[in-house]
Amino acid sequence: MNAYINSVLENVKKKHSDEPEFVQTVEEVFSSIEPVIDAHPEYEKADLLNRMVEPERMFTFRVCWQDDNGGWHTNIGYRCQFNGAIGPYKGGLRFQANVCPSIIKFLGFEQTFKNALTGLPMGGGKGGSDFDPAGKSDAEILRFCQSYMTALYRYIGPDIDVPAGDMGVGGREIGYLFGQYRRLKGTYEPGVLTGKGQTYGGSLIRPEATGFGAVYYLNEVLAHEKETISGKTIACAGFGNVTWGIAKKAAQLGAKVVTLSGPDGYIYDPDGVVTPEKIDYLVEMRASGRNRVQDYADKFGVEFHAGEKPWGVKADIIMPSAMQNDVKMESAEKIAANGVKYYIEVANMPTTNDALAFLMKQPGMIVAPSKAVNAGGVGVSGLEMSQNSERLRWTSEEVDEQLHRMMKTIHDMSAEAAAEYGLGYNLVAGANIAGFKKVAEAMMEQGVF
């Protein structure tokens, strides 16, 4: 590897030794960009990489809230405004007990390159809290969201930083956050948050966008291999918005999702999550707050495997769509042993670096990276920002058409970037290179700061 890249990586490992997720994603991106650095000695002269791996700003704040019994609780809130070279910081808020600086930084770094791939003017950011909404009442979640926004609102805005939803932050939470922002600012700025409800500036197709976009990207990969999605089986994880969108679009196109997972284990449905009743039940499961995938097995009489992950199931396509580092080496070996051809990452960094490298070496296997595959969600968030700024209202068909076109462009530019540097059809390297080049060029053109 290039000596300059190596020196930056060593610096990152030393400075961020207690932030493994962040170190992991930096290593993954930098593993692909050596040919770009070799072709641009001015990047080393300006020490671009050391600038790129540090957030422009990151802050924490306390979030105090009262439960329904009158007890007080204090959580930590975060916002990482990682890179604004291309546009306002853009990225979701995650409310989950395991949220910590390492996770927020890794998500912000990854978001920077993902947003660059969309072609829209959006920088990278991420935020959230170690607050766990599971088991909380609506009133408790309302009070938490209001307290969180009271600390955050001074630092965001339509032309500054535009948060959205992520794990633990859906339409309900976005509504509570937006209401508090409006109350504090005394103005109506719909462009300050995306993922909003239809009654106050939200975009059609946004809840389905990440899942729909992942399937559109998958279609481009299949077309490259002269195959179609019809008749294919897909192993997914989770049962939230992303997996729901994948199941819904896959069923429309003649494929079927056969696995779902949760903290309690996974289900295997050989007939597929294809009927309206099954697809709609995912929404019901999510809204219940129980966070149990076994509920699906109980309702539809399918297999439930307690405490296990679905990556040993034989399927045509693997689409990990739940958590970071969900697929470790043991799971990767099972996937390879099953002769899977298509490994399509959907969740943010769902594969450990060693497992990803192992899968990429498997003869005939095609691996697609999450920063490209799941970009449809933030892409439609960008479209929501455009609709808000211009007071437009696009139809579902218009948004879906733009999403479809965007995912084709992301696939094509990733493939072209890999080919330009003699890497063949390497979608992982291609996405890293394409995103990196756009961010790097913008930073260089704006000068060292």
N, C-alpha and C positions, 0 to 999 in steps of 0.2 A: 504494500500500500504506500502511496505517496507520503514522503517524510513529513510534510506540513500537516496532512490529515492526521497522521499518527500522533504528532505532537499535540494537536488540538484535542484528540480523543483522550490522551493521557491527562491533559489538563482538566477535561470534563470529569474523568473518573476520580481525580484527586479532589476537585472542588465539590463534587456532588456525590461523594461516596455513600452518603446516606439516602440517596434518591435513585434507587435501582431502576424504576420504570423510565425515568428521564434519561438515564445513561443508556438504557436499552434502545430507546427510539433514536437517540443521536447516533449510536453505532449502526443501527439499521439503515438510516438515511445515508450516512457517510460511507457505508460499504459500497455504494453505487456511483459516487460522484468523482472518483479518481480521474477518469478521462476529461471531465470538465475542468478540474483544477489544473491538470497538466496543460490544457489548451489555453488557460487564462492565468498566466503568472501574476497579473495585476491583482488577482484575488488574494494571493499570499502577501503581496507587497502591502496591501491595505488591511491585512489581517482580518479578512472578511469572515472567516469561519468562527473565530473567537467572538466576534460581534454577534454572529448569527445564533450562537447557542445560548446567549444570555437574553432573558426577557428585557424588553425596553423598560417595563416596570411590572412589579408584582406586589400586591399588598394583602394583608390579612386584617381581619376586624372581628370583634366579638359580636355575637348575635344572641341577645337575651330574649327569652320568650316564656310565656306562662302557660302551664298545662290546664286542663279542665278542672283540676282539683285545687287550683290556686298555687301550685308549686312552681318555682322558678328554675329555669335551665339556661346554661350558657354553652353555645356552640361556637366553632371557629368558622368564619366566612373567608372566602378567597376570591381574588380576581387576578388573573395573569394576562396582561396586555403584552403579548409576546412580540409581535412584529407588525408594524403599521406601514410598511413600505409601499404596499399596493393599495391600501384603503383603510377605512375604519376597522378597528379590531372587531373580529366576528367569531363567535364560538359559544357553545352552550354552557349552561349551569348544571352541575351534577350534585344532587343531594343524596348522599350515601355514607354510611358509617365509616367506610374505609378511605374517604377522601382525605388527602394529605398533600403537602407541597409537591412531592415527587409525581403524583398522579396528575395534579393540575398542570405542572410544567410539561410533562410528556404530552398531555392532550393539547396544550397550547402550541408546542413545537410542531406536532403532527398537523394541527389545524392550519398552521401557516402554509404548508405545502399543499394540503388538500384544497384550501381556498384558492390558491394560485392556479390549480388545475381547472377550476370551473370557468376561468376566463372572466370572472366578475371582479370588480374592484373591491376586494375584501381582504383585510389583514387577518392575522391569526390571534385568537385569544381564547381563554377558557376560565371557568370559575366554578364556584359551588360551596359546599359546606359538608362537614361531617355529621350533619343532621340526618337521621334516618326517618323518612315519612311513613314507613311500614308500621301499622298498628296505631297511628295517630289519627285523631278525629279531624274532620274538616275545619273545625274552629281552631284546633291547635296548629294545623298547617297554615291557616290564614294568619294567625298571630306570628308564626315563625317567618313567613314570607314578608309580612309587613316590616318586621324588625330587620330582616336581611336587606330589603330595599332601602330602608332608612339609612343604613350605613353605606350602601353602594351608589345611590342615585347621583351623588355629586361627581362621579367619575365616569359616567356613561352618557350617551346621547346619540342621535341619528348620525352625526358626523364624527363621533369620537369612538364609541364602543357599543356594539349592538349584541347583547346577550340573547340566548335562545334556550330551549329546553335540552335536556340530556337525561340520563338515568335519574329517576326520582323527581323529575320536573316535566310534567305534562301540561295539557291545556288548563287544568285547574290552577296549577301553581303559577303559570304564566299570567293568567287572569288576575290572581291576587297580587303578583309583583307589579303588573302594569297599573292596577288600580292605585297602589301605594305610590308609585312613581308620579302618576298624574296628580294625586292629592298633594304631594310634596312640592312639585314643580309649579302647579297651578296652570299648566298648559297641556294641550292635547298633542302629544308627539308619538303617533303610532309607530314611527320608524325606530323607536328606541329598543323594542323587543320584537322578536319574530316567534312564530308558532302561536300567534294570538288566535282567539276565537273568531268565527265568521262575522259576528255582530260588531266587531270593533277593529277591523283592518287585517284580519288573518287571510292567508292565501288558501284557496282550494288546493287539494292534493298534498298539503304539507304533512299531515300525519302519516300518509302512505309513502312519502317521497323517498326516504332512504331505502326502503324495501323495494319499491318500484324501480328506483334507479339501479339498485344492485342487480335486478333481473335484466334490465336493459343492457347493463354492462356485460353480464353473462352471455346475453344473446350475441353481442359482438364477438366475444371469444369463441363461441360455438360457430358463428358464421366464418370466422377465420379458419376453423378446423373443418369447415364444410359439413357441419352438423346443425341440427335444430333442437330446440328445447322440448318439443312435443314428445311425450312418453318418458321423459327423464325423471328419475327419483332424486330428491334433494334432502340431505341431512342438515338440519338447522339446529341452533341452540336458542334458548330463551323463549319467551312468548309475548314480548312487548311489541311496541309499534313497528320495530324493524322486521321482526320475524312475521308479524301479521301482514305487513306489506308484501314481503316475499311470497308468503303463502297465497295471498290474494291474486297477485299478478301471475305467479306460476300456474295457478289453477286456470286463469283466463287463457293462458297460452298452451294448456294441455300437459303441463308437468305437475308433479305433486311433491309437497313437503311431507316427509315421513317421520321426522323426529322433532320434538320440542323438548326443552329442558328448563329446569328451575333449580333453586337451592336444594330442593329435596331429591332430585334425580332427573331421569328423562323418561319420556314415553316414546313408544314405537307404534305407529299407525300404518300398517301396510297398505291400507286403502287411500291414505293420504288426507291431509287437511285441505280438502277440496270443496266440500259442500258449503253453501251459505251458513248452515247451522254451525258447522265446525269452525269456520273462519270467524263468524260473529262471536262464538264462545270465547275466543282469545281476548276479545275486548272485555267481555264479562269477567273473565279470570283476572285481567289486569285491574279492572275497576274494583274488584272485591277486596283488594289489599291483603289477601291471604298469602300471595306469592307462592302458590303450590301448583306444580304442573300435574301432580297426581289427580287433581280435580278433573282434568281432561280424560285421564284413563278411567276414572270412576264413571264419568258420564257416558263415554262412548265404548266402554268395554275393550280397551286395548291394553297392551303390555305396559307396565310401569316398572322401571328399574331404579330402586331407591339408592341414593348416594353415588350414582354413576353418571358418567358423561356419555354422550351418544356417538363418540368418534370411532367405536368399533363396529357400528352398523354398516352394512354393505349398501352403498348408494352410488349413483352415477356422479353426483356432484356433492361436495362438502362445502357448506357455507356457514362457518362459525360466526354467530351474530349476537353474542351476548356480552362477554366481558373480556378485558385484556388478559393475556396469558392463559387463556382457557385451553389452548392446545399445547401441551408440553411434549417432550420427546416420546414418552410412552404412547401417547395418543397418536403422534405422527407416525410411529412405526406401525400401529394398527391400520391407519389410513393407507399407508403404502402397501401393506400386506394384502389389503382388499383390492388392490389394483385400480384405485381411484385415478381418473385422468384429470379432473377439474377440481382444484382447491381454490375457492374464491372467498377471500377474507371479507367480512362485512363489518364486524365490530372493530373498534379502534384497537390496533395491535393485539389481535386475539391469539397470536402465535409467538412463543418464545423464539429468540433469535436462533438458537441451536436447532429447534424443530423446523423453523422456516428454512434454514440453510439445508437441512436434511431433505425436506420435501422438494426443494428446488433442484436437488441433484437426482431425483427419481426419474428414470428414463420415461419419456412420454408424458410426464405430468406437467400440467400448466398451472402455474400459481399466479394469482392476481392479488395485489395489495389493497388493504382497506382504504388507504388514503385516496385511491382512485375509485374503488368500488362503492364506497359509502358517501361519495361527494354529492350525490343527488339531494340529500337532506339539506346541506348548507346551500346547495345551488338553488333550491326552491325558497330557502330563507332569503337568499339574495334577490330572487324574483319578488318576494313579498316586500322587501325594502323598496324595490323599484315601483311597485304598485302603490305603496304608501306615499312615496315622495311625489309621484305624479297624480295621485288621487285616481288611480285606475282600478278596474276590477275585471281581471281576466277570467274566462270560463275554465271549467275543469279541463276541457279538451285543449285549450290554449296552453295552460300550464303544463299539462302532460306532454304535449308536443315539444315544448321547450326543454322539458326534463329529458325526454328521449333523445333529442338532438344533442344536448349537453353531454350525456353519458357516452354517446357515440364519439363525440369530439375528444373526450378524455381518454377513451380507449385508443383512438387513432393517434393522438399526440404522444401517448406513452409508448406505443409500438414504434412510432417514427423516431422518437428520441433514442430508444434502444438500438434501432437499426443504424442510426447516424453514427453511433460509436462502436459499431461492429459487434453488438451483443445479441443479435438475433431477436427472436420473439420473447424477450425477457421483460415482462410487464412490471415486475417489481423494480428493476433497475430503471426502466423507462419512466415510470411515474416519479421516482425520486429525482431523476435527472431533469425532467420537464418542469416539475415544481421548483426545484432548486434554482434552475437557470432563470426563471422569471423573477423570483425573489432576489437573487443575487444581482441581476441587472438593475432592478429598481433601486436597491440599496446603493450600488456603485454610482448610479446616475444622480442620486440625491446627495452624494458626498459622505465623507466620514463624519459620524457624530455619535 
